[in-house]
Amino acid sequence: MLDYIFYILVIAGFLWTVSLWVFASVPSQKSRPAVQSSSSSKPIKQALSKSEVSKSSKRQSSRASSSSDSQSGGSTRSKLASGKFARGTTLSSDQPYSDYSYLRAQGLSFVYFRATTGGSDFDDLYMSSLKSARDAGLSAGAVLIYDSFTTAYAAYLYFVQNVGRQVGNLPIAISVTDDDITDNNSIANLRGLILDLRSYYPKNSVIVRCDKAVYDRIQAQLAPLNMRYWLLENSLDNTNTVNQFVQYNANGKVGSGIRSFRLPLSIFNGSLSDLKNLSREIEK
């Protein structure tokens, strides 16, 4: 009998020990990782919602931009088709080309050539290209690349020494980028270059070739000079009188078939007759 009671106690003790070990291994409520309640899950849902809204907004923006580009492109094509503007291009030794009669046959009426950059770089194809273009019946002009690290007088002197009077029968274009308009001193330097060129080439007006960002930064200080501009854009939306030229396509197609190629395309803000009159006035 005692043996039976002993075995019962041993078994009960064993079961008690096991139960204590099991309950001890289960973490208490405080130490458990908190399960997110419905209120704590709202920020996640809101974040997903914002992401979806952002994607939707981007899609709408993309559609609006595409629609705007389409409308702008359609407007540009209709303006070009109207025959209101004379078209042309810009070239340099980086884009050598020689068949200027073909350019004229494709409806281009003028071409500009890079002449100098700052006070130390002269395009070695400038002279021959200018002559060939004019022999083909195109109006032609010179581009001076502005460098804010070169003083106005040094840039002017280098241009005169290398180009001389061979500036063509269009306004001299000073090409200015955003990197070269850093402060008022760089604008003052540009102003000095314009005045120097005007004094030496009184028949050729001087225009500034730049994008809208540069135009917005310089036009107030250059306003007393009654400047005209060559605006670099991808449309013909800004053909007001201050813009004598507008680049409407930085990579436009010229020609067709195997003779087609890409060039930056611009318009003269006037008819072909107006362009010829301007060229004749300069040539006098």
C-alpha atoms as an extended CHARMM CRD file, in Angstrom:
* protein
*
       284  EXT
         1         1  MET       CA              0.0000000000        0.0000000000        0.0000000000  PROA      1               0.0000000000
         2         2  LEU       CA              2.7890000000        2.3810000000        0.9180000000  PROA      2               0.0000000000
         3         3  ASP       CA              4.5670000000        1.5270000000       -2.2960000000  PROA      3               0.0000000000
         4         4  TYR       CA              1.4150000000        2.4120000000       -4.2260000000  PROA      4               0.0000000000
         5         5  ILE       CA              1.1420000000        5.7810000000       -2.4490000000  PROA      5               0.0000000000
         6         6  PHE       CA              4.8580000000        6.4450000000       -3.0900000000  PROA      6               0.0000000000
         7         7  TYR       CA              4.4810000000        5.8860000000       -6.8230000000  PROA      7               0.0000000000
         8         8  ILE       CA              1.4290000000        8.1470000000       -6.9270000000  PROA      8               0.0000000000
         9         9  LEU       CA              3.3910000000       10.9360000000       -5.2060000000  PROA      9               0.0000000000
        10        10  VAL       CA              6.3420000000       10.5350000000       -7.5630000000  PROA      10              0.0000000000
        11        11  ILE       CA              4.0720000000       10.7410000000      -10.6090000000  PROA      11              0.0000000000
        12        12  ALA       CA              2.2240000000       13.7840000000       -9.2010000000  PROA      12              0.0000000000
        13        13  GLY       CA              5.5320000000       15.5080000000       -8.4780000000  PROA      13              0.0000000000
        14        14  PHE       CA              6.7280000000       14.8300000000      -11.9990000000  PROA      14              0.0000000000
        15        15  LEU       CA              3.5530000000       16.2570000000      -13.5190000000  PROA      15              0.0000000000
        16        16  TRP       CA              3.7920000000       19.3410000000      -11.3020000000  PROA      16              0.0000000000
        17        17  THR       CA              7.4010000000       19.9670000000      -12.3560000000  PROA      17              0.0000000000
        18        18  VAL       CA              6.5130000000       19.6800000000      -16.0540000000  PROA      18              0.0000000000
        19        19  SER       CA              3.5830000000       22.1000000000      -15.6950000000  PROA      19              0.0000000000
        20        20  LEU       CA              5.7840000000       24.6680000000      -13.9450000000  PROA      20              0.0000000000
        21        21  TRP       CA              8.4220000000       24.4150000000      -16.7080000000  PROA      21              0.0000000000
        22        22  VAL       CA              5.8230000000       24.8690000000      -19.4840000000  PROA      22              0.0000000000
        23        23  PHE       CA              4.2380000000       27.9550000000      -17.9490000000  PROA      23              0.0000000000
        24        24  ALA       CA              7.6410000000       29.4630000000      -17.1540000000  PROA      24              0.0000000000
        25        25  SER       CA              8.6870000000       29.2350000000      -20.8300000000  PROA      25              0.0000000000
        26        26  VAL       CA              5.6620000000       31.2060000000      -22.0900000000  PROA      26              0.0000000000
        27        27  PRO       CA              6.3490000000       35.0060000000      -22.1340000000  PROA      27              0.0000000000
        28        28  SER       CA              4.0570000000       37.2160000000      -20.1650000000  PROA      28              0.0000000000
        29        29  GLN       CA              1.7030000000       39.6170000000      -21.9380000000  PROA      29              0.0000000000
        30        30  LYS       CA              4.0040000000       42.5990000000      -21.3340000000  PROA      30              0.0000000000
        31        31  SER       CA              7.0370000000       40.9820000000      -22.8760000000  PROA      31              0.0000000000
        32        32  ARG       CA              5.2760000000       39.7460000000      -26.0000000000  PROA      32              0.0000000000
        33        33  PRO       CA              5.6550000000       41.7200000000      -29.2330000000  PROA      33              0.0000000000
        34        34  ALA       CA              2.5770000000       43.9000000000      -29.4430000000  PROA      34              0.0000000000
        35        35  VAL       CA              0.1230000000       42.8310000000      -32.0860000000  PROA      35              0.0000000000
        36        36  GLN       CA             -0.9630000000       45.8560000000      -34.1310000000  PROA      36              0.0000000000
        37        37  SER       CA             -4.5000000000       46.8620000000      -33.4240000000  PROA      37              0.0000000000
        38        38  SER       CA             -6.7470000000       48.2380000000      -36.1030000000  PROA      38              0.0000000000
        39        39  SER       CA             -5.7880000000       51.7750000000      -35.0550000000  PROA      39              0.0000000000
        40        40  SER       CA             -2.0370000000       51.0820000000      -35.2650000000  PROA      40              0.0000000000
        41        41  SER       CA             -2.4060000000       49.6890000000      -38.7870000000  PROA      41              0.0000000000
        42        42  LYS       CA             -3.8680000000       52.9380000000      -40.1530000000  PROA      42              0.0000000000
        43        43  PRO       CA             -0.4880000000       54.6400000000      -40.7770000000  PROA      43              0.0000000000
        44        44  ILE       CA              0.5000000000       51.7210000000      -43.0060000000  PROA      44              0.0000000000
        45        45  LYS       CA             -2.7070000000       51.9970000000      -44.9920000000  PROA      45              0.0000000000
        46        46  GLN       CA             -2.2670000000       55.7700000000      -45.2690000000  PROA      46              0.0000000000
        47        47  ALA       CA              1.2990000000       55.3360000000      -46.4980000000  PROA      47              0.0000000000
        48        48  LEU       CA              0.1200000000       52.9210000000      -49.1770000000  PROA      48              0.0000000000
        49        49  SER       CA             -2.6320000000       55.3350000000      -50.0840000000  PROA      49              0.0000000000
        50        50  LYS       CA             -0.1230000000       58.1920000000      -50.4600000000  PROA      50              0.0000000000
        51        51  SER       CA              2.0930000000       56.0150000000      -52.6230000000  PROA      51              0.0000000000
        52        52  GLU       CA             -0.8280000000       55.1690000000      -54.8580000000  PROA      52              0.0000000000
        53        53  VAL       CA             -1.8140000000       58.8410000000      -55.0340000000  PROA      53              0.0000000000
        54        54  SER       CA              1.7710000000       59.7330000000      -55.9240000000  PROA      54              0.0000000000
        55        55  LYS       CA              1.8100000000       57.1490000000      -58.7140000000  PROA      55              0.0000000000
        56        56  SER       CA             -1.5510000000       58.3550000000      -59.9410000000  PROA      56              0.0000000000
        57        57  SER       CA             -0.3410000000       61.9510000000      -59.7890000000  PROA      57              0.0000000000
        58        58  LYS       CA              2.7510000000       61.0360000000      -61.7750000000  PROA      58              0.0000000000
        59        59  ARG       CA              0.6450000000       59.2680000000      -64.3810000000  PROA      59              0.0000000000
        60        60  GLN       CA             -1.6490000000       62.2940000000      -64.6490000000  PROA      60              0.0000000000
        61        61  SER       CA              1.3740000000       64.6230000000      -64.8310000000  PROA      61              0.0000000000
        62        62  SER       CA              2.9220000000       62.4380000000      -67.5070000000  PROA      62              0.0000000000
        63        63  ARG       CA             -0.3240000000       62.4440000000      -69.4930000000  PROA      63              0.0000000000
        64        64  ALA       CA             -0.6110000000       66.2320000000      -69.0850000000  PROA      64              0.0000000000
        65        65  SER       CA              3.0140000000       66.7210000000      -70.1390000000  PROA      65              0.0000000000
        66        66  SER       CA              2.5420000000       64.4180000000      -73.1010000000  PROA      66              0.0000000000
        67        67  SER       CA             -0.6230000000       66.2770000000      -74.0360000000  PROA      67              0.0000000000
        68        68  SER       CA              1.1710000000       69.6170000000      -73.6650000000  PROA      68              0.0000000000
        69        69  ASP       CA              4.1010000000       68.4210000000      -75.7910000000  PROA      69              0.0000000000
        70        70  SER       CA              1.6650000000       67.1320000000      -78.3950000000  PROA      70              0.0000000000
        71        71  GLN       CA             -0.1970000000       70.4270000000      -78.4640000000  PROA      71              0.0000000000
        72        72  SER       CA              3.0750000000       72.3830000000      -78.5840000000  PROA      72              0.0000000000
        73        73  GLY       CA              4.3710000000       70.1470000000      -81.3830000000  PROA      73              0.0000000000
        74        74  GLY       CA              1.1570000000       70.5910000000      -83.3150000000  PROA      74              0.0000000000
        75        75  SER       CA              1.3340000000       74.3500000000      -82.8480000000  PROA      75              0.0000000000
        76        76  THR       CA              4.9600000000       74.3930000000      -84.0320000000  PROA      76              0.0000000000
        77        77  ARG       CA              4.1660000000       72.3190000000      -87.1190000000  PROA      77              0.0000000000
        78        78  SER       CA              1.2420000000       74.5590000000      -88.0460000000  PROA      78              0.0000000000
        79        79  LYS       CA              3.3580000000       77.7010000000      -87.6170000000  PROA      79              0.0000000000
        80        80  LEU       CA              6.1120000000       76.2590000000      -89.7660000000  PROA      80              0.0000000000
        81        81  ALA       CA              3.6060000000       75.1920000000      -92.4080000000  PROA      81              0.0000000000
        82        82  SER       CA              2.1940000000       78.7210000000      -92.5220000000  PROA      82              0.0000000000
        83        83  GLY       CA              5.3740000000       79.9640000000      -94.1960000000  PROA      83              0.0000000000
        84        84  LYS       CA              5.5580000000       82.8470000000      -91.7340000000  PROA      84              0.0000000000
        85        85  PHE       CA              9.1560000000       82.0820000000      -90.7370000000  PROA      85              0.0000000000
        86        86  ALA       CA             12.4540000000       81.4940000000      -92.4990000000  PROA      86              0.0000000000
        87        87  ARG       CA             14.2330000000       78.3670000000      -91.2210000000  PROA      87              0.0000000000
        88        88  GLY       CA             17.8990000000       77.6610000000      -90.6310000000  PROA      88              0.0000000000
        89        89  THR       CA             20.5220000000       75.8300000000      -88.5940000000  PROA      89              0.0000000000
        90        90  THR       CA             23.8590000000       76.0630000000      -86.7820000000  PROA      90              0.0000000000
        91        91  LEU       CA             27.0460000000       74.1680000000      -87.6440000000  PROA      91              0.0000000000
        92        92  SER       CA             30.6570000000       73.8520000000      -86.5160000000  PROA      92              0.0000000000
        93        93  SER       CA             33.7100000000       71.7080000000      -87.1340000000  PROA      93              0.0000000000
        94        94  ASP       CA             32.1070000000       69.2100000000      -84.7290000000  PROA      94              0.0000000000
        95        95  GLN       CA             29.3170000000       68.8310000000      -87.3160000000  PROA      95              0.0000000000
        96        96  PRO       CA             31.1440000000       69.2720000000      -90.6260000000  PROA      96              0.0000000000
        97        97  TYR       CA             28.8700000000       69.6670000000      -93.6280000000  PROA      97              0.0000000000
        98        98  SER       CA             29.5000000000       70.8120000000      -97.1710000000  PROA      98              0.0000000000
        99        99  ASP       CA             26.3980000000       70.3770000000      -99.3300000000  PROA      99              0.0000000000
       100       100  TYR       CA             24.7770000000       73.7210000000      -98.6170000000  PROA      100             0.0000000000
       101       101  SER       CA             22.7940000000       73.6270000000     -101.8340000000  PROA      101             0.0000000000
       102       102  TYR       CA             21.0300000000       70.5660000000     -100.4290000000  PROA      102             0.0000000000
       103       103  LEU       CA             20.2100000000       72.4750000000      -97.2270000000  PROA      103             0.0000000000
       104       104  ARG       CA             18.6850000000       75.2190000000      -99.3120000000  PROA      104             0.0000000000
       105       105  ALA       CA             16.7220000000       72.6790000000     -101.3560000000  PROA      105             0.0000000000
       106       106  GLN       CA             15.2730000000       71.3480000000      -98.0710000000  PROA      106             0.0000000000
       107       107  GLY       CA             13.8480000000       74.7530000000      -97.2330000000  PROA      107             0.0000000000
       108       108  LEU       CA             16.6150000000       76.1550000000      -95.0290000000  PROA      108             0.0000000000
       109       109  SER       CA             17.4740000000       79.7940000000      -95.6510000000  PROA      109             0.0000000000
       110       110  PHE       CA             20.2640000000       80.5930000000      -93.2040000000  PROA      110             0.0000000000
       111       111  VAL       CA             23.1080000000       78.9130000000      -91.3720000000  PROA      111             0.0000000000
       112       112  TYR       CA             25.2860000000       80.0320000000      -88.4830000000  PROA      112             0.0000000000
       113       113  PHE       CA             28.8170000000       78.7760000000      -87.8880000000  PROA      113             0.0000000000
       114       114  ARG       CA             30.8170000000       78.6630000000      -84.6860000000  PROA      114             0.0000000000
       115       115  ALA       CA             33.7220000000       81.0600000000      -85.0890000000  PROA      115             0.0000000000
       116       116  THR       CA             35.4980000000       81.4940000000      -81.7450000000  PROA      116             0.0000000000
       117       117  THR       CA             35.2440000000       80.3090000000      -78.1650000000  PROA      117             0.0000000000
       118       118  GLY       CA             36.4390000000       82.6990000000      -75.4820000000  PROA      118             0.0000000000
       119       119  GLY       CA             39.8720000000       84.0390000000      -76.3050000000  PROA      119             0.0000000000
       120       120  SER       CA             41.7510000000       80.9350000000      -77.4160000000  PROA      120             0.0000000000
       121       121  ASP       CA             39.7750000000       78.6880000000      -79.7840000000  PROA      121             0.0000000000
       122       122  PHE       CA             39.0590000000       79.4210000000      -83.4400000000  PROA      122             0.0000000000
       123       123  ASP       CA             37.0380000000       76.9560000000      -85.5140000000  PROA      123             0.0000000000
       124       124  ASP       CA             39.3210000000       76.0810000000      -88.4290000000  PROA      124             0.0000000000
       125       125  LEU       CA             36.3910000000       75.3380000000      -90.7630000000  PROA      125             0.0000000000
       126       126  TYR       CA             34.6760000000       78.6440000000      -90.1600000000  PROA      126             0.0000000000
       127       127  MET       CA             36.0140000000       80.6450000000      -93.1110000000  PROA      127             0.0000000000
       128       128  SER       CA             35.5420000000       77.9800000000      -95.7850000000  PROA      128             0.0000000000
       129       129  SER       CA             32.1070000000       77.0130000000      -94.4420000000  PROA      129             0.0000000000
       130       130  LEU       CA             30.8980000000       80.6070000000      -94.3870000000  PROA      130             0.0000000000
       131       131  LYS       CA             31.9710000000       81.1370000000      -97.9960000000  PROA      131             0.0000000000
       132       132  SER       CA             30.4280000000       77.8640000000      -99.2050000000  PROA      132             0.0000000000
       133       133  ALA       CA             27.1070000000       78.6310000000      -97.5320000000  PROA      133             0.0000000000
       134       134  ARG       CA             26.9120000000       82.0970000000      -99.0150000000  PROA      134             0.0000000000
       135       135  ASP       CA             27.9180000000       80.7990000000     -102.4670000000  PROA      135             0.0000000000
       136       136  ALA       CA             24.9520000000       78.4160000000     -102.1940000000  PROA      136             0.0000000000
       137       137  GLY       CA             22.6150000000       81.3530000000     -101.6530000000  PROA      137             0.0000000000
       138       138  LEU       CA             22.1650000000       80.9960000000      -97.8950000000  PROA      138             0.0000000000
       139       139  SER       CA             22.3670000000       83.8600000000      -95.4480000000  PROA      139             0.0000000000
       140       140  ALA       CA             25.2200000000       83.1140000000      -93.0430000000  PROA      140             0.0000000000
       141       141  GLY       CA             26.4560000000       84.3560000000      -89.6990000000  PROA      141             0.0000000000
       142       142  ALA       CA             29.0530000000       83.8970000000      -86.9690000000  PROA      142             0.0000000000
       143       143  VAL       CA             28.6560000000       82.5120000000      -83.4580000000  PROA      143             0.0000000000
       144       144  LEU       CA             30.9860000000       83.5730000000      -80.6710000000  PROA      144             0.0000000000
       145       145  ILE       CA             30.9050000000       81.2100000000      -77.6620000000  PROA      145             0.0000000000
       146       146  TYR       CA             30.9310000000       83.2990000000      -74.4950000000  PROA      146             0.0000000000
       147       147  ASP       CA             33.3640000000       82.3620000000      -71.7280000000  PROA      147             0.0000000000
       148       148  SER       CA             32.9800000000       84.2710000000      -68.4590000000  PROA      148             0.0000000000
       149       149  PHE       CA             36.6220000000       83.4970000000      -67.5700000000  PROA      149             0.0000000000
       150       150  THR       CA             37.7530000000       85.5220000000      -70.5990000000  PROA      150             0.0000000000
       151       151  THR       CA             37.5390000000       89.2920000000      -70.3080000000  PROA      151             0.0000000000
       152       152  ALA       CA             35.2470000000       91.0790000000      -72.7140000000  PROA      152             0.0000000000
       153       153  TYR       CA             38.1390000000       92.8250000000      -74.4440000000  PROA      153             0.0000000000
       154       154  ALA       CA             40.1970000000       89.6140000000      -74.8060000000  PROA      154             0.0000000000
       155       155  ALA       CA             37.2510000000       87.7570000000      -76.3540000000  PROA      155             0.0000000000
       156       156  TYR       CA             36.4670000000       90.6880000000      -78.6390000000  PROA      156             0.0000000000
       157       157  LEU       CA             40.1050000000       91.0640000000      -79.7340000000  PROA      157             0.0000000000
       158       158  TYR       CA             40.4820000000       87.3490000000      -80.4410000000  PROA      158             0.0000000000
       159       159  PHE       CA             37.2990000000       87.3510000000      -82.5250000000  PROA      159             0.0000000000
       160       160  VAL       CA             38.4070000000       90.3830000000      -84.5750000000  PROA      160             0.0000000000
       161       161  GLN       CA             41.9170000000       89.0410000000      -85.1230000000  PROA      161             0.0000000000
       162       162  ASN       CA             40.6860000000       85.6660000000      -86.3910000000  PROA      162             0.0000000000
       163       163  VAL       CA             37.4230000000       86.5180000000      -88.1260000000  PROA      163             0.0000000000
       164       164  GLY       CA             38.1530000000       90.0270000000      -89.3230000000  PROA      164             0.0000000000
       165       165  ARG       CA             35.3080000000       91.3340000000      -91.4690000000  PROA      165             0.0000000000
       166       166  GLN       CA             34.1940000000       87.8640000000      -92.5020000000  PROA      166             0.0000000000
       167       167  VAL       CA             31.1620000000       87.8140000000      -90.2310000000  PROA      167             0.0000000000
       168       168  GLY       CA             28.5890000000       87.0470000000      -92.9000000000  PROA      168             0.0000000000
       169       169  ASN       CA             25.3470000000       88.9000000000      -93.5180000000  PROA      169             0.0000000000
       170       170  LEU       CA             23.4700000000       88.1450000000      -90.2950000000  PROA      170             0.0000000000
       171       171  PRO       CA             23.6600000000       89.5210000000      -86.7390000000  PROA      171             0.0000000000
       172       172  ILE       CA             26.6580000000       88.2540000000      -84.7680000000  PROA      172             0.0000000000
       173       173  ALA       CA             25.4200000000       85.7370000000      -82.1950000000  PROA      173             0.0000000000
       174       174  ILE       CA             26.9930000000       85.4150000000      -78.7500000000  PROA      174             0.0000000000
       175       175  SER       CA             26.1490000000       81.9850000000      -77.3650000000  PROA      175             0.0000000000
       176       176  VAL       CA             25.7300000000       82.0340000000      -73.5730000000  PROA      176             0.0000000000
       177       177  THR       CA             25.1080000000       79.0880000000      -71.2450000000  PROA      177             0.0000000000
       178       178  ASP       CA             23.8980000000       79.0120000000      -67.6640000000  PROA      178             0.0000000000
       179       179  ASP       CA             27.3760000000       78.0230000000      -66.4330000000  PROA      179             0.0000000000
       180       180  ASP       CA             28.7870000000       81.3340000000      -67.6340000000  PROA      180             0.0000000000
       181       181  ILE       CA             26.2150000000       83.5650000000      -65.9230000000  PROA      181             0.0000000000
       182       182  THR       CA             27.1310000000       83.1670000000      -62.2870000000  PROA      182             0.0000000000
       183       183  ASP       CA             26.8650000000       86.7230000000      -60.9260000000  PROA      183             0.0000000000
       184       184  ASN       CA             26.5150000000       90.3670000000      -61.8950000000  PROA      184             0.0000000000
       185       185  ASN       CA             30.1760000000       90.5350000000      -62.9080000000  PROA      185             0.0000000000
       186       186  SER       CA             29.6940000000       87.8670000000      -65.5670000000  PROA      186             0.0000000000
       187       187  ILE       CA             26.7010000000       89.7990000000      -66.9260000000  PROA      187             0.0000000000
       188       188  ALA       CA             28.7070000000       93.0390000000      -66.9020000000  PROA      188             0.0000000000
       189       189  ASN       CA             31.4750000000       91.2380000000      -68.8010000000  PROA      189             0.0000000000
       190       190  LEU       CA             28.9330000000       90.0460000000      -71.3760000000  PROA      190             0.0000000000
       191       191  ARG       CA             27.6200000000       93.5840000000      -71.7030000000  PROA      191             0.0000000000
       192       192  GLY       CA             31.1450000000       94.8540000000      -72.3920000000  PROA      192             0.0000000000
       193       193  LEU       CA             31.6400000000       92.2380000000      -75.1140000000  PROA      193             0.0000000000
       194       194  ILE       CA             28.3890000000       93.2530000000      -76.8000000000  PROA      194             0.0000000000
       195       195  LEU       CA             29.3950000000       96.9200000000      -76.8080000000  PROA      195             0.0000000000
       196       196  ASP       CA             32.8750000000       96.1440000000      -78.1810000000  PROA      196             0.0000000000
       197       197  LEU       CA             31.4550000000       94.0740000000      -81.0350000000  PROA      197             0.0000000000
       198       198  ARG       CA             28.8570000000       96.7020000000      -81.8480000000  PROA      198             0.0000000000
       199       199  SER       CA             31.5300000000       99.3700000000      -82.1050000000  PROA      199             0.0000000000
       200       200  TYR       CA             33.6310000000       97.3270000000      -84.5420000000  PROA      200             0.0000000000
       201       201  TYR       CA             30.7590000000       95.8820000000      -86.5750000000  PROA      201             0.0000000000
       202       202  PRO       CA             28.2150000000       98.7160000000      -86.7370000000  PROA      202             0.0000000000
       203       203  LYS       CA             26.2580000000       97.1320000000      -89.6110000000  PROA      203             0.0000000000
       204       204  ASN       CA             25.9130000000       93.7520000000      -87.9110000000  PROA      204             0.0000000000
       205       205  SER       CA             23.7140000000       93.8780000000      -84.8710000000  PROA      205             0.0000000000
       206       206  VAL       CA             24.6760000000       91.5950000000      -81.9800000000  PROA      206             0.0000000000
       207       207  ILE       CA             22.2420000000       89.0670000000      -80.5010000000  PROA      207             0.0000000000
       208       208  VAL       CA             22.4990000000       86.7540000000      -77.4910000000  PROA      208             0.0000000000
       209       209  ARG       CA             21.8290000000       83.0590000000      -78.0590000000  PROA      209             0.0000000000
       210       210  CYS       CA             20.5960000000       81.4340000000      -74.8410000000  PROA      210             0.0000000000
       211       211  ASP       CA             17.8400000000       79.4370000000      -73.1650000000  PROA      211             0.0000000000
       212       212  LYS       CA             14.9670000000       80.8980000000      -71.1490000000  PROA      212             0.0000000000
       213       213  ALA       CA             16.7570000000       80.4760000000      -67.8080000000  PROA      213             0.0000000000
       214       214  VAL       CA             19.7060000000       82.5810000000      -68.9700000000  PROA      214             0.0000000000
       215       215  TYR       CA             17.3930000000       85.1040000000      -70.6200000000  PROA      215             0.0000000000
       216       216  ASP       CA             15.5320000000       85.6270000000      -67.3470000000  PROA      216             0.0000000000
       217       217  ARG       CA             18.8220000000       86.2960000000      -65.5410000000  PROA      217             0.0000000000
       218       218  ILE       CA             20.3680000000       88.7500000000      -68.0100000000  PROA      218             0.0000000000
       219       219  GLN       CA             17.5810000000       90.6040000000      -69.7930000000  PROA      219             0.0000000000
       220       220  ALA       CA             17.0250000000       93.2450000000      -67.0850000000  PROA      220             0.0000000000
       221       221  GLN       CA             20.6800000000       94.3470000000      -67.0650000000  PROA      221             0.0000000000
       222       222  LEU       CA             20.9200000000       94.2450000000      -70.8520000000  PROA      222             0.0000000000
       223       223  ALA       CA             17.6120000000       96.0290000000      -71.4180000000  PROA      223             0.0000000000
       224       224  PRO       CA             19.2650000000       99.4730000000      -71.9080000000  PROA      224             0.0000000000
       225       225  LEU       CA             21.0800000000       97.9990000000      -74.9350000000  PROA      225             0.0000000000
       226       226  ASN       CA             17.7780000000       97.1200000000      -76.6690000000  PROA      226             0.0000000000
       227       227  MET       CA             19.0100000000       93.5760000000      -77.1380000000  PROA      227             0.0000000000
       228       228  ARG       CA             17.5030000000       90.9860000000      -79.4250000000  PROA      228             0.0000000000
       229       229  TYR       CA             17.7630000000       87.3020000000      -78.5980000000  PROA      229             0.0000000000
       230       230  TRP       CA             18.0450000000       83.8560000000      -80.1120000000  PROA      230             0.0000000000
       231       231  LEU       CA             15.9760000000       81.7860000000      -77.7200000000  PROA      231             0.0000000000
       232       232  LEU       CA             16.7650000000       78.0750000000      -77.4040000000  PROA      232             0.0000000000
       233       233  GLU       CA             13.5160000000       76.1970000000      -76.9100000000  PROA      233             0.0000000000
       234       234  ASN       CA             11.7020000000       73.1740000000      -78.2690000000  PROA      234             0.0000000000
       235       235  SER       CA              8.7050000000       75.0560000000      -79.5620000000  PROA      235             0.0000000000
       236       236  LEU       CA              7.6190000000       78.2580000000      -81.2530000000  PROA      236             0.0000000000
       237       237  ASP       CA              5.6090000000       79.5050000000      -78.2920000000  PROA      237             0.0000000000
       238       238  ASN       CA              7.8820000000       82.5180000000      -77.6800000000  PROA      238             0.0000000000
       239       239  THR       CA              8.0520000000       84.3590000000      -80.9770000000  PROA      239             0.0000000000
       240       240  ASN       CA              7.6540000000       87.8310000000      -79.5230000000  PROA      240             0.0000000000
       241       241  THR       CA              9.5900000000       90.6740000000      -81.1170000000  PROA      241             0.0000000000
       242       242  VAL       CA             12.5220000000       90.5300000000      -78.6750000000  PROA      242             0.0000000000
       243       243  ASN       CA             13.3760000000       87.0620000000      -79.9970000000  PROA      243             0.0000000000
       244       244  GLN       CA             14.8630000000       87.5780000000      -83.4340000000  PROA      244             0.0000000000
       245       245  PHE       CA             15.5820000000       83.8620000000      -83.7290000000  PROA      245             0.0000000000
       246       246  VAL       CA             14.1240000000       80.8180000000      -81.9370000000  PROA      246             0.0000000000
       247       247  GLN       CA             15.5410000000       77.2960000000      -81.8960000000  PROA      247             0.0000000000
       248       248  TYR       CA             12.4780000000       75.0670000000      -82.0110000000  PROA      248             0.0000000000
       249       249  ASN       CA             14.1550000000       71.6560000000      -82.3400000000  PROA      249             0.0000000000
       250       250  ALA       CA             17.6060000000       70.7350000000      -81.0310000000  PROA      250             0.0000000000
       251       251  ASN       CA             17.6740000000       67.5580000000      -83.1220000000  PROA      251             0.0000000000
       252       252  GLY       CA             15.4800000000       68.2020000000      -86.1280000000  PROA      252             0.0000000000
       253       253  LYS       CA             15.3000000000       66.0740000000      -89.2370000000  PROA      253             0.0000000000
       254       254  VAL       CA             16.4880000000       67.4930000000      -92.5440000000  PROA      254             0.0000000000
       255       255  GLY       CA             15.8700000000       65.7320000000      -95.8420000000  PROA      255             0.0000000000
       256       256  SER       CA             14.3720000000       62.2920000000      -96.3960000000  PROA      256             0.0000000000
       257       257  GLY       CA             15.4240000000       58.7370000000      -97.0550000000  PROA      257             0.0000000000
       258       258  ILE       CA             19.1150000000       57.9030000000      -97.0660000000  PROA      258             0.0000000000
       259       259  ARG       CA             19.9710000000       61.6200000000      -97.3300000000  PROA      259             0.0000000000
       260       260  SER       CA             18.1900000000       62.5720000000      -94.1470000000  PROA      260             0.0000000000
       261       261  PHE       CA             20.1800000000       63.6820000000      -91.1080000000  PROA      261             0.0000000000
       262       262  ARG       CA             19.7460000000       65.5610000000      -87.8320000000  PROA      262             0.0000000000
       263       263  LEU       CA             20.5730000000       69.1930000000      -87.1350000000  PROA      263             0.0000000000
       264       264  PRO       CA             19.4870000000       71.8270000000      -84.6150000000  PROA      264             0.0000000000
       265       265  LEU       CA             16.7380000000       73.8180000000      -86.3470000000  PROA      265             0.0000000000
       266       266  SER       CA             15.7910000000       77.4500000000      -85.7630000000  PROA      266             0.0000000000
       267       267  ILE       CA             13.5750000000       80.0660000000      -87.2860000000  PROA      267             0.0000000000
       268       268  PHE       CA             14.2040000000       83.6970000000      -88.0970000000  PROA      268             0.0000000000
       269       269  ASN       CA             11.2960000000       85.5870000000      -86.5940000000  PROA      269             0.0000000000
       270       270  GLY       CA             10.1280000000       86.8680000000      -89.9410000000  PROA      270             0.0000000000
       271       271  SER       CA              9.4980000000       85.7490000000      -93.4750000000  PROA      271             0.0000000000
       272       272  LEU       CA             12.1160000000       84.7690000000      -96.0270000000  PROA      272             0.0000000000
       273       273  SER       CA             11.6580000000       88.1940000000      -97.5770000000  PROA      273             0.0000000000
       274       274  ASP       CA             12.3460000000       89.8190000000      -94.2150000000  PROA      274             0.0000000000
       275       275  LEU       CA             15.4960000000       87.7320000000      -93.7910000000  PROA      275             0.0000000000
       276       276  LYS       CA             16.7770000000       88.7270000000      -97.2330000000  PROA      276             0.0000000000
       277       277  ASN       CA             16.1200000000       92.3840000000      -96.4970000000  PROA      277             0.0000000000
       278       278  LEU       CA             18.0800000000       92.0950000000      -93.2460000000  PROA      278             0.0000000000
       279       279  SER       CA             21.0010000000       90.4460000000      -95.0540000000  PROA      279             0.0000000000
       280       280  ARG       CA             21.0100000000       93.1150000000      -97.7660000000  PROA      280             0.0000000000
       281       281  GLU       CA             21.0930000000       95.9040000000      -95.1640000000  PROA      281             0.0000000000
       282       282  ILE       CA             24.1070000000       94.3080000000      -93.4870000000  PROA      282             0.0000000000
       283       283  GLU       CA             25.9050000000       93.8060000000      -96.7970000000  PROA      283             0.0000000000
       284       284  LYS       CA             25.6330000000       97.4770000000      -97.7890000000  PROA      284             0.0000000000
